[in-house]
Amino acid sequence: MRLYVTAVRKWWIAAAAIILMALVCQLSGRSRIELPALNGSGVTPLAYFTPLLVSSAVLHCLNRRADHIERTAVVAVAAIDAASVASVFTLCLAAGFVTGFDTARNVLLLTCIGLLIAQVGNSASGITAGVMLLIASVVAGRGPAGSHAWWAVVLYSSSSIPAWSLTALLLAVVGIRSVRASGNP
């Protein structure tokens, strides 16, 4: 089973994505990129897009499956996946000391949204939903005075209780749905 986790599911990619996210956040510092917005042009920190590295890596790992092996496995692959996703979330929160806790929260948020979408569609649609949420937040989620729209949760600061509450709620929903889905991402 260890070979299956490392060669087929490739959970080590998620750990590498967390390290890459932390490196990009550290090396980019306060680097900003100019992006179009509805109220003119907006300047966005480069680190704003780094949660996509981890969320897409998690969805990629969950999408890689060999059904004939999973059906005959003695160890429940769903339990291994749940433990791996939980460890990725824990590592992201630990990396929050380096990247900022808003980035760690956004990893959890985008991954949870991606997992919910992947249960209905596929992992590519889950990744796309995260990308579209980030782009929509940059383009339409900011007011002219720098305020945030209520739905642009990824723009909220790390001290925002509503953003953390929504993330915790989505995390609970994903946990309940994945227990009921019995192994499907």
DOSERO-940575 format. One record per residue: residue in three letters; y, x, z of N, C-alpha, C in turn. Coordinates in pm, whole numbers, padded with zeros to 5 digits, always signed. Layout:
ALAYXZYXZYXZ;...
//
This chain:
MET-00118+00082+00000+00000+00000+00000+00125+00086+00000;ARG+00116+00204+00061+00230+00294+00064+00268+00336-00078;LEU+00169+00360-00161+00195+00396-00300+00260+00280-00374;TYR+00219+00159-00344+00278+00041-00408+00426+00028-00372;VAL+00458+00050-00245+00597+00038-00200+00684+00146-00262;THR+00630+00268-00276+00712+00377-00331+00712+00382-00482;ALA+00601+00345-00546+00592+00358-00692+00626+00230-00767;VAL+00593+00115-00711+00620-00011-00782+00750-00073-00732;ARG+00757-00101-00603+00878-00165-00549+00996-00069-00543;LYS+00969+00059-00522+01071+00164-00521+01184+00136-00422;TRP+01147+00109-00296+01248+00081-00195+01336+00201-00166;TRP+01294+00320-00204+01376+00438-00182+01505+00430-00263;ILE+01507+00350-00370+01629+00333-00451+01739+00270-00367;ALA+01703+00175-00281+01803+00109-00197+01864+00208-00098;ALA+01781+00295-00041+01834+00397+00050+01927+00493-00023;ALA+01889+00530-00145+01975+00617-00226+02106+00547-00260;ALA+02102+00416-00284+02223+00341-00315+02317+00336-00195;ILE+02262+00326-00075+02345+00326+00046+02414+00461+00062;ILE+02340+00568+00039+02399+00702+00048+02507+00719-00058;LEU+02480+00673-00181+02579+00682-00288+02703+00600-00254;MET+02683+00481-00197+02796+00398-00157+02883+00471-00054;ALA+02819+00531+00045+02894+00603+00148+02968+00723+00088;LEU+02903+00794-00004+02969+00908-00069+03089+00865-00152;VAL+03072+00760-00230+03184+00712-00314+03299+00667-00226;CYS+03269+00596-00119+03375+00551-00029+03448+00668+00036;GLN+03373+00771+00073+03436+00888+00135+03515+00970+00034;LEU+03457+00993-00084+03523+01078-00183+03641+01010-00251;SER+03633+00878-00267+03743+00809-00334+03862+00793-00242;GLY+03838+00798-00111+03949+00786-00016+04026+00657-00038;ARG+04152+00671-00067+04237+00555-00091+04264+00536-00240;SER+04176+00588-00324+04194+00573-00469+04193+00426-00506;ARG+04284+00390-00593+04296+00251-00634+04293+00243-00786;ILE+04242+00131-00836+04242+00108-00980+04319-00020-01008;GLU+04388-00020-01120+04468-00136-01155+04384-00231-01239;LEU+04381-00356-01194+04305-00459-01262+04395-00579-01288;PRO+04369-00654-01394+04451-00772-01420+04427-00879-01314;ALA+04530-00956-01289+04519-01068-01195+04604-01182-01248;LEU+04582-01300-01198+04658-01416-01245+04806-01406-01210;ASN+04838-01336-01103+04977-01323-01063+05038-01189-01106;GLY+04987-01131-01211+05032-01000-01258+04916-00903-01250;SER+04947-00778-01232+04838-00681-01220+04814-00653-01072;GLY+04689-00640-01038+04653-00613-00901+04597-00473-00888;VAL+04621-00413-00775+04567-00281-00747+04455-00299-00646;THR+04338-00249-00681+04219-00270-00599+04159-00135-00561;PRO+04120-00118-00435+04053+00007-00397+03922+00024-00473;LEU+03892+00146-00510+03768+00175-00581+03646+00139-00496;ALA+03657+00156-00366+03546+00126-00275+03512-00023-00272;TYR+03600-00106-00324+03577-00251-00327+03453-00286-00408;PHE+03421-00207-00509+03308-00236-00597+03178-00170-00553;THR+03181-00086-00452+03060-00014-00411+02950-00103-00353;PRO+02978-00219-00293+02867-00303-00245+02772-00346-00356;LEU+02820-00346-00480+02732-00382-00592+02618-00282-00609;LEU+02642-00156-00572+02536-00056-00582+02415-00096-00498;VAL+02440-00135-00376+02331-00167-00284+02271-00304-00314;SER+02356-00404-00336+02301-00539-00359+02217-00544-00486;SER+02262-00476-00591+02182-00476-00714+02055-00393-00697;ALA+02059-00287-00616+01937-00209-00590+01833-00291-00515;VAL+01877-00369-00416+01784-00453-00340+01721-00557-00432;LEU+01802-00622-00514+01748-00724-00604+01656-00662-00708;HIS+01688-00541-00753+01601-00471-00848+01465-00441-00784;CYS+01466-00393-00660+01341-00361-00592+01255-00485-00570;LEU+01319-00596-00535+01243-00719-00513+01188-00777-00643;ASN+01254-00748-00754+01211-00802-00883+01089-00728-00938;ARG+01071-00603-00896+00959-00523-00944+00834-00566-00869;ARG+00745-00632-00937+00624-00677-00870+00505-00668-00965;ALA+00392-00646-00907+00265-00650-00979+00183-00760-00912;ASP+00187-00878-00971+00127-00995-00907-00022-00978-00877;HIS-00095-00912-00967-00239-00896-00943-00266-00809-00820;ILE-00179-00714-00791-00195-00632-00672-00154-00711-00548;GLU-00044-00784-00559+00006-00858-00443-00089-00971-00401;ARG-00158-01031-00496-00251-01139-00462-00371-01087-00384;THR-00413-00965-00409-00532-00911-00344-00500-00814-00231;ALA-00375-00796-00199-00336-00700-00095-00378-00751+00043;VAL-00423-00659+00125-00462-00692+00262-00336-00714+00346;VAL-00235-00631+00323-00108-00642+00394-00019-00740+00317;ALA+00048-00828+00389+00137-00924+00324+00258-00851+00267;VAL+00271-00853+00136+00382-00784+00070+00514-00848+00109;ALA+00514-00977+00135+00637-01046+00178+00688-00989+00310;ALA+00597-00951+00399+00637-00891+00526+00698-00753+00504;ILE+00641-00677+00412+00697-00546+00379+00836-00562+00318;ASP+00851-00660+00229+00981-00685+00167+01085-00728+00271;ALA+01045-00817+00361+01138-00863+00465+01181-00747+00555;ALA+01087-00661+00590+01120-00544+00672+01211-00448+00596;SER+01186-00433+00467+01269-00343+00386+01411-00396+00372;VAL+01425-00525+00347+01559-00584+00335+01631-00575+00469;ALA+01561-00601+00579+01623-00590+00711+01667-00447+00740;SER+01587-00349+00699+01627-00209+00721+01745-00171+00632;VAL+01751-00225+00511+01868-00200+00424+01993-00256+00489;PHE+01985-00378+00543+02101-00438+00609+02142-00357+00731;THR+02045-00309+00808+02075-00228+00925+02141-00097+00885;LEU+02089-00032+00780+02149+00092+00732+02290+00069+00679;CYS+02313-00046+00616+02448-00076+00566+02546-00094+00681;LEU+02502-00161+00787+02590-00176+00903+02616-00041+00969;ALA+02515+00046+00972+02535+00181+01024+02630+00260+00934;ALA+02616+00241+00804+02707+00309+00710+02847+00252+00718;GLY+02863+00137+00780+02995+00078+00797+03090+00167+00874;PHE+03037+00256+00958+03123+00351+01028+03188+00448+00929;VAL+03122+00473+00816+03175+00564+00714+03253+00487+00608;THR+03196+00377+00561+03254+00304+00448+03357+00201+00489;GLY+03356+00160+00612+03439+00049+00657+03350-00073+00669;PHE+03372-00152+00772+03283-00264+00796+03304-00378+00698;ASP+03418-00381+00630+03434-00483+00526+03341-00455+00409;THR+03320-00329+00377+03225-00293+00271+03083-00328+00313;ALA+03047-00298+00437+02913-00332+00486+02892-00483+00486;ARG+02995-00557+00528+02985-00704+00525+02968-00755+00383;ASN+03041-00695+00289+03031-00738+00150+02894-00708+00091;VAL+02831-00600+00134+02693-00573+00090+02602-00686+00136;LEU+02612-00723+00262+02530-00832+00313+02560-00962+00240;LEU+02688-00991+00220+02729-01115+00154+02679-01121+00010;LEU+02702-01016-00067+02660-01015-00208+02508-01017-00221;THR+02439-00948-00131+02293-00948-00136+02238-01087-00102;CYS+02295-01151-00001+02249-01286+00035+02275-01385-00079;ILE+02392-01378-00140+02420-01466-00254+02324-01436-00368;GLY+02301-01308-00394+02207-01270-00500+02066-01318-00473;LEU+02022-01310-00347+01887-01357-00312+01875-01508-00328;LEU+01979-01581-00291+01975-01726-00309+01970-01764-00456;ILE+02051-01698-00537+02052-01725-00681+01919-01683-00743;ALA+01863-01570-00698+01736-01521-00753+01621-01616-00723;GLN+01628-01690-00614+01522-01786-00584+01524-01903-00681;VAL+01640-01932-00737+01652-02040-00835+01633-01986-00976;GLY+01693-01871-01004+01684-01811-01137+01600-01685-01134;ASN+01665-01572-01159+01597-01443-01152+01693-01341-01091;SER+01647-01218-01072+01730-01119-01004+01852-01081-01087;ALA+01842-01086-01219+01958-01055-01303+02070-01156-01281;SER+02034-01282-01267+02136-01383-01240+02193-01366-01099;GLY+02114-01318-01005+02163-01290-00871+02263-01176-00870;ILE+02234-01070-00945+02327-00958-00957+02455-01003-01025;THR+02441-01082-01130+02558-01131-01203+02647-01217-01115;ALA+02588-01297-01028+02668-01379-00937+02755-01293-00846;GLY+02700-01182-00797+02779-01091-00714+02892-01026-00790;VAL+02864-00984-00912+02968-00923-00996+03079-01024-01023;MET+03040-01146-01056+03139-01249-01088+03222-01286-00965;LEU+03162-01287-00847+03239-01315-00726+03344-01207-00702;LEU+03306-01081-00721+03403-00973-00704+03516-00983-00806;ILE+03482-01006-00932+03584-01014-01036+03674-01135-01014;ALA+03617-01250-00981+03697-01370-00957+03790-01350-00837;SER+03743-01279-00736+03827-01254-00619+03946-01167-00654;VAL+03924-01066-00738+04034-00978-00778+04131-01052-00869;VAL+04077-01126-00966+04162-01191-01066+04236-01311-01009;ALA+04168-01395-00933+04230-01521-00890+04237-01539-00739;GLY+04187-01446-00663+04179-01465-00519+04296-01418-00438;ARG+04392-01353-00502+04508-01302-00429+04632-01381-00466;GLY+04712-01407-00366+04841-01470-00390+04946-01365-00421;PRO+05064-01408-00467+05168-01311-00502+05216-01229-00382;ALA+05207-01283-00263+05252-01210-00145+05142-01124-00083;GLY+05027-01117-00150+04916-01038-00098+04820-01116-00011;SER+04845-01245+00004+04754-01327+00084+04627-01353+00004;HIS+04523-01395+00072+04395-01421+00008+04368-01570+00001;ALA+04302-01612-00106+04257-01750-00116+04144-01770-00015;TRP+04124-01893+00029+04023-01921+00131+03883-01886+00084;TRP+03856-01895-00046+03722-01873-00098+03694-01727-00131;ALA+03796-01643-00135+03780-01502-00172+03740-01420-00049;VAL+03624-01449+00004+03578-01390+00130+03565-01238+00120;VAL+03530-01187+00004+03511-01042-00009+03642-00965+00007;LEU+03755-01032-00003+03884-00966+00014+03929-00960+00160;TYR+03865-01034+00247+03907-01042+00386+03883-00908+00455;SER+03961-00881+00557+03947-00756+00631+03820-00758+00716;SER+03787-00643+00769+03664-00633+00848+03676-00706+00982;SER+03796-00741+01023+03813-00812+01150+03815-00964+01133;SER+03791-01013+01012+03797-01156+00985+03673-01227+01039;ILE+03692-01312+01136+03581-01387+01194+03524-01489+01095;PRO+03606-01561+01017+03547-01654+00920+03459-01584+00816;ALA+03498-01465+00771+03418-01392+00672+03284-01350+00733;TRP+03285-01300+00856+03160-01261+00922+03074-01384+00951;SER+03139-01496+00985+03064-01619+01013+02993-01669+00888;LEU+03063-01667+00774+03001-01709+00649+02886-01616+00612;THR+02906-01486+00632+02800-01390+00602+02678-01415+00691;ALA+02700-01440+00819+02589-01468+00911+02518-01598+00873;LEU+02595-01699+00832+02536-01825+00789+02449-01805+00665;LEU+02501-01732+00567+02422-01704+00446+02298-01622+00478;LEU+02311-01528+00570+02196-01447+00611+02088-01535+00674;ALA+02128-01631+00756+02031-01723+00816+01965-01811+00710;VAL+02044-01861+00616+01990-01946+00510+01890-01868+00424;VAL+01926-01745+00389+01836-01661+00309+01708-01633+00386;GLY+01720-01605+00515+01601-01579+00596+01509-01699+00601;ILE+01566-01817+00621+01484-01939+00627+01420-01968+00492;ARG+01498-01954+00385+01444-01983+00251+01336-01883+00211;SER+01353-01756+00249+01251-01659+00208+01123-01675+00288;VAL+01132-01724+00411+01010-01753+00486+00936-01869+00421;ARG+01011-01969+00376+00949-02084+00310+00899-02049+00171;ALA+00965-01955+00103+00926-01919-00034+00800-01833-00036;SER+00763-01778+00078+00642-01697+00096+00626-01587-00008;GLY+00724-01497-00009+00709-01377-00090+00791-01374-00216;ASN+00848-01482-00261+00933-01477-00380+01072-01432-00339;PRO+01137-01347-00419+01270-01298-00380+01372-01410-00380;
//
